[in-house]
Amino acid sequence: MGLITLSEVKPGLKLGSDVHTLRGNVLLQKGKVILPKDMEVLRAFMIHQVDIEQERTVAGSTGSKGAAASVGSTSSEKNGERAGKAGNAITAPAATSLQDEYEKMVGLTKSAFLSSLAAELPVYELRTQLEALFLHLKQYNVLTFSPRVIQEHDYVYHHAVLSAITSYQLAQWMDLPSKDWMQVAFAGLFHDIGNNKVDPQILHKPSTLTATEQEEIRQHTKYGYQILKQAKAINEGARLAALQHHEKVDGSGYPLQLSGTQIHIYAKIVAIADIFHAMTLEKIYRKAQSPYLVLEQIQSEAFGKLDPAIVSVFVQRSTQIHNGIRVKLSNNQIGEIVFSDRDHPTRPMVSVEGTIINLMQQRQLHIQEVIG
């Protein structure tokens, strides 16, 4: 069919090429079947004409499906290879789910942490369960995943496991060698293990800490490094993450006021996962914050505090949610994401009952949660 004007476009037609905004961002992808809501988006971006795919013969369509099936199997094989590297298996057991393996991991982590001062950390058992968990990594989305149940005093163990998963995923996104992935996961899992040696009354004090108490809290980084020095099958990077995850690239962190390249990359990765989950996970005395607002805060921290390259990868990859995903805005309205600008991924355009809300322009609003 080729190029046609917007007035000729009808729902059900398939795009023959990408539709771009005036700034060059992809608005709708090639091959997408146009829906009624897409018409709203095209009008909102003042698109005057689009390329519509030529109609194919039945034989051609069959061949196309066959090719698609071939591509799909190749992709599955690649995913299987990656899973095999991570967990020595090709596919996840059908009888388990991400939530099932996650809950097993939280329970094992709790037992390991509680006994860590008196016994050696069961690293091999923890690794085996992490591998089982990572077989379900394709089901994990850092913005939407939420534990089914959090017992009142188990926050620390959920935070540890979530930091491990996100650190592992971020290591992959950063293209770190595969040999580093599990060690980065250990770094996320154990980064706060030094809190076991901090006075519980100080650690869980609901009111403002004194200067002396704050200094004691800061010692958890050194305590963690000391505990992990005795652990087998953990490399120095994972130990340094426990020591350095509160260091800042401008030298303003603790405990050693390291800066820039003095901070191990594991620690830089874990620092981001730590902040994100500390703010988005529900606590006894504080409600969970919007993951989109937390991402914006992490972006602001990239200027002098966190590694800007890693922050950029984290924000860009974690916000790659398909258009059409339903979200709840801060004014309690429910809508669908219709377009995400790669320059402002935390503030997409959202369609609410036929009206497109541009969150870049309406700064008083934000995405409160992703519904599905």
Secondary structure, DSSP 8 states (H G I E B T S, - for coil): -EEEEGGG--TT-BBSS-EE-TTS-EEE-TT-B--HHHHHHHHHTT--EEEE-----HHHHHHHHHHHHHHHHHHHHHHHHHHHHHHS-SS--TT--HHHHHHHHHHHHHHHHHHTTTS---HHHHHHHHHHHHTTGGG--TTT---S---TT-HHHHHHHHHHHHHHHHHHHTT--HHHHHHHHHHHHHTTGGGGGS-HHHHT--S---HHHHHHHHTHHHHHHHHHHT-SS--HHHHHHHHHTT--TTS--SSS---GGGS-HHHHHHHHHHHHHHHHS--SSS----HHHHHHHHHHHTTTTS-HHHHHHHHHHHT---TT-EEEETTS-EEEEEE--TTSTTS-EEEETTEEEETTT-TT--EEEE--
